[in-house]
Amino acid sequence: MNRFRRCWLTTLVAALLAGCAPTSELLRDDPDPLEGYNRAMFEVNDAVDKAIFKPVAQVYQKALPDPVITSVGHFFSNLNDVVVLVNDVLQFKLHQAAKDSSRIVFNTTFGVLGLFDVATRMELPKNREDFGQTLGFWGFSEGYYIVLPLLGSSTVRDSFGLVGDFMVNPIDWATDSSSVEWSLWGLNLINRRAGLLQLELAFADAQIDPYSFRRSAYLQQRRNLVYDGQPPPLDFDFTDPDNPLE
């Protein structure tokens, strides 16, 4: 089952890379050439979320005390630190890698398998690194913006990076039980979805296009992460060749 899943993910991303890899010129002319597909998939994901994930997250939030939900989030954040550490090394952020190694050790031991985030109190804050960022560090273009089934916002580069993140995460390799593994992925998903409920309320009455908002927010966030908060200015050409400005 694990081998089949990995092959399926690799094939999916390879298809994305082969069929959607754009040039920078194309992206400049049309920053969202897959908008028709993306909006349709966005609507599908939104319908599935409203029918399944959001109701489950609401029950989850009501059934468990806030400290328990927080500890579950810390547990999965500690597992994610393994992904962060691997990408620290791949990006030659060795000082950060040393700190993230310490985070894993302290949170896994003194934090009881990561249920408590003692490392942050020890001035070892959480960092965010993943394979999508690593590919950006090595000069790979982000490619087209694309909405993935169930997973939501991504780019061609980040879709490829998801495969690496998935395989390095201890959830994928630390247990031989498929049922335990999928239960952990499901719990992580519901816990993260529950964390978005309050944020969702803040935008409930806003008169915005949800698709455009999420696309812009995602792309801006990813650029900031790839460039460690200092992204270069976007290269836009506002000159109309038929009516050049004097």
C-alpha positions as CSV (number, residue, x, y, z in Angstrom):
1,M,0.0,0.0,0.0
2,N,2.8,2.4,0.9
3,R,4.6,1.7,-2.4
4,F,1.4,2.2,-4.4
5,R,0.8,5.5,-2.6
6,R,4.2,6.8,-3.3
7,C,4.2,5.8,-6.9
8,W,0.8,7.5,-7.3
9,L,2.0,10.7,-5.8
10,T,5.2,10.7,-7.9
11,T,3.2,10.1,-11.0
12,L,0.8,12.9,-10.2
13,V,3.5,15.4,-9.7
14,A,5.4,14.3,-12.7
15,A,2.3,14.9,-14.8
16,L,2.0,18.3,-13.3
17,L,5.5,19.1,-14.1
18,A,5.3,17.8,-17.7
19,G,2.0,19.4,-18.5
20,C,2.1,22.7,-16.6
21,A,5.7,23.8,-16.5
22,P,5.6,27.4,-17.7
23,T,8.2,29.9,-18.8
24,S,8.5,33.2,-16.9
25,E,7.2,35.1,-20.0
26,L,4.0,33.1,-20.0
27,L,3.5,33.7,-16.3
28,R,4.1,37.4,-16.8
29,D,1.4,37.5,-19.6
30,D,-1.1,35.5,-17.6
31,P,-0.3,34.8,-13.9
32,D,-3.1,32.3,-13.6
33,P,-3.5,30.4,-16.9
34,L,-5.2,27.5,-15.2
35,E,-7.9,29.7,-13.6
36,G,-10.8,27.9,-15.2
37,Y,-9.7,24.5,-13.8
38,N,-8.6,26.1,-10.5
39,R,-11.9,27.8,-9.8
40,A,-13.8,24.6,-10.6
41,M,-11.5,22.6,-8.2
42,F,-11.7,25.3,-5.6
43,E,-15.5,24.9,-5.7
44,V,-15.3,21.1,-5.4
45,N,-12.8,21.4,-2.4
46,D,-15.1,24.0,-0.8
47,A,-18.1,21.7,-1.2
48,V,-16.3,18.7,0.3
49,D,-15.0,20.9,3.2
50,K,-18.5,22.2,4.0
51,A,-20.0,18.7,3.8
52,I,-17.3,16.7,5.7
53,F,-14.2,18.4,7.1
54,K,-15.7,21.6,8.6
55,P,-18.5,19.7,10.5
56,V,-16.0,17.2,11.8
57,A,-13.7,20.0,12.9
58,Q,-16.5,21.7,14.7
59,V,-17.4,18.6,16.6
60,Y,-13.7,18.0,17.3
61,Q,-13.4,21.5,18.7
62,K,-16.5,21.2,20.9
63,A,-15.6,17.7,22.2
64,L,-12.1,18.4,23.3
65,P,-10.7,21.0,25.7
66,D,-8.5,23.7,24.2
67,P,-5.4,22.5,26.1
68,V,-5.8,19.0,24.5
69,I,-6.3,20.5,21.0
70,T,-3.2,22.7,21.6
71,S,-1.1,19.6,22.6
72,V,-2.2,17.7,19.6
73,G,-1.0,20.6,17.4
74,H,2.3,20.6,19.3
75,F,2.7,16.9,18.7
76,F,2.3,17.2,14.9
77,S,4.4,20.3,14.9
78,N,7.2,18.3,16.5
79,L,7.0,15.7,13.8
80,N,7.1,18.4,11.2
81,D,10.3,19.7,12.7
82,V,12.0,16.6,11.1
83,V,10.9,17.9,7.7
84,V,12.2,21.4,8.7
85,L,15.5,20.0,9.8
86,V,16.1,18.1,6.5
87,N,15.4,21.2,4.5
88,D,17.6,23.3,6.8
89,V,20.5,21.1,5.7
90,L,19.5,21.1,2.0
91,Q,19.5,24.9,2.1
92,F,22.8,25.1,4.1
93,K,21.1,26.8,7.0
94,L,23.4,24.9,9.4
95,H,23.0,27.2,12.4
96,Q,19.2,27.0,12.1
97,A,19.6,23.2,11.6
98,A,21.4,23.0,15.0
99,K,18.6,24.9,16.7
100,D,15.9,22.8,15.0
101,S,17.7,19.6,16.1
102,S,17.6,20.9,19.7
103,R,13.9,21.7,19.3
104,I,13.2,18.1,18.3
105,V,15.3,16.7,21.2
106,F,13.8,18.9,23.9
107,N,10.2,18.7,22.7
108,T,10.4,14.9,22.3
109,T,11.9,14.3,25.7
110,F,11.0,17.1,28.1
111,G,7.9,17.9,26.1
112,V,6.6,14.3,26.3
113,L,6.7,13.3,22.6
114,G,6.1,16.9,21.5
115,L,2.8,17.4,23.4
116,F,4.3,20.4,25.1
117,D,6.4,23.0,23.2
118,V,9.1,23.5,25.8
119,A,11.6,24.5,23.1
120,T,9.9,27.8,22.3
121,R,10.2,28.8,26.0
122,M,13.9,28.0,25.7
123,E,14.2,30.6,22.9
124,L,14.2,27.9,20.1
125,P,11.2,29.2,18.0
126,K,9.4,27.1,15.4
127,N,10.8,27.5,11.8
128,R,9.1,26.8,8.6
129,E,11.0,25.0,5.9
130,D,9.8,22.5,3.3
131,F,10.9,20.9,0.0
132,G,9.0,23.5,-2.0
133,Q,11.1,26.2,-0.4
134,T,14.2,24.2,-0.9
135,L,13.5,23.9,-4.6
136,G,13.0,27.7,-4.7
137,F,16.3,28.1,-2.9
138,W,18.0,26.1,-5.7
139,G,16.5,28.3,-8.3
140,F,13.4,26.3,-9.5
141,S,10.6,28.5,-10.7
142,E,7.3,28.2,-8.8
143,G,5.4,27.5,-12.1
144,Y,1.7,27.8,-12.4
145,Y,-0.6,28.3,-9.5
146,I,-2.7,25.2,-9.1
147,V,-5.5,24.1,-6.8
148,L,-5.0,20.4,-5.9
149,P,-7.9,18.1,-5.1
150,L,-8.5,18.3,-1.3
151,L,-5.0,19.7,-0.6
152,G,-5.9,23.2,-2.0
153,S,-3.6,26.0,-3.0
154,S,-0.2,25.0,-4.5
155,T,2.1,25.7,-7.4
156,V,3.9,23.2,-9.7
157,R,7.0,23.6,-7.6
158,D,5.2,23.2,-4.3
159,S,3.3,20.2,-5.7
160,F,6.6,18.4,-6.3
161,G,7.8,19.5,-2.9
162,L,4.7,17.9,-1.2
163,V,6.0,14.5,-2.2
164,G,9.3,15.1,-0.4
165,D,7.5,16.5,2.7
166,F,5.2,13.5,2.7
167,M,8.0,10.9,2.6
168,V,10.3,12.6,5.2
169,N,7.5,13.2,7.7
170,P,7.8,10.5,10.5
171,I,4.1,9.8,10.1
172,D,5.0,8.1,6.8
173,W,7.9,5.9,8.0
174,A,7.8,5.6,11.8
175,T,5.0,2.9,11.9
176,D,4.4,-0.3,9.9
177,S,0.6,0.0,10.5
178,S,-1.3,1.6,7.6
179,S,-4.3,2.1,9.9
180,V,-2.2,4.0,12.5
181,E,-0.5,6.0,9.8
182,W,-3.8,7.1,8.1
183,S,-5.4,7.8,11.5
184,L,-2.5,10.2,12.3
185,W,-2.8,11.9,9.0
186,G,-6.6,12.3,9.5
187,L,-6.1,13.6,13.1
188,N,-3.5,16.1,11.8
189,L,-5.9,17.3,9.1
190,I,-8.9,17.7,11.5
191,N,-6.7,19.5,14.1
192,R,-5.4,21.9,11.5
193,R,-8.9,22.5,10.1
194,A,-10.2,23.2,13.6
195,G,-7.5,25.8,14.0
196,L,-8.9,27.7,11.0
197,L,-12.5,28.0,12.3
198,Q,-11.9,31.3,14.2
199,L,-9.9,32.7,11.3
200,E,-12.7,31.8,8.9
201,L,-15.2,33.8,11.0
202,A,-13.1,37.0,10.6
203,F,-13.6,36.9,6.8
204,A,-17.2,35.6,6.8
205,D,-18.7,39.1,6.1
206,A,-15.9,40.4,3.9
207,Q,-16.9,41.3,0.4
208,I,-14.1,39.5,-1.4
209,D,-13.6,36.9,-4.0
210,P,-12.5,33.8,-1.9
211,Y,-10.6,32.2,-4.8
212,S,-8.6,35.4,-5.7
213,F,-8.0,36.1,-2.0
214,R,-6.6,32.6,-1.3
215,R,-4.5,32.6,-4.4
216,S,-2.9,36.0,-3.6
217,A,-2.4,35.2,0.0
218,Y,-0.8,31.8,-0.8
219,L,1.6,33.1,-3.5
220,Q,2.7,36.0,-1.3
221,Q,3.2,33.8,1.7
222,R,5.3,31.3,-0.3
223,R,7.5,34.0,-1.8
224,N,8.1,35.4,1.7
225,L,9.0,31.9,3.0
226,V,11.3,31.1,0.0
227,Y,13.2,34.4,0.4
228,D,13.1,34.4,4.2
229,G,10.9,37.4,4.4
230,Q,12.8,39.5,1.9
231,P,11.4,38.6,-1.6
232,P,12.8,40.5,-4.6
233,P,10.4,42.9,-6.3
234,L,8.1,41.4,-8.8
235,D,9.2,42.0,-12.4
236,F,6.1,43.5,-14.1
237,D,6.2,45.3,-17.4
238,F,3.5,48.0,-17.4
239,T,4.5,49.4,-20.7
240,D,1.9,49.1,-23.5
241,P,3.8,48.6,-26.7
242,D,1.0,50.1,-28.7
243,N,0.8,53.2,-26.5
244,P,4.2,53.7,-24.9
245,L,4.4,56.2,-22.1
246,E,6.5,59.3,-22.8
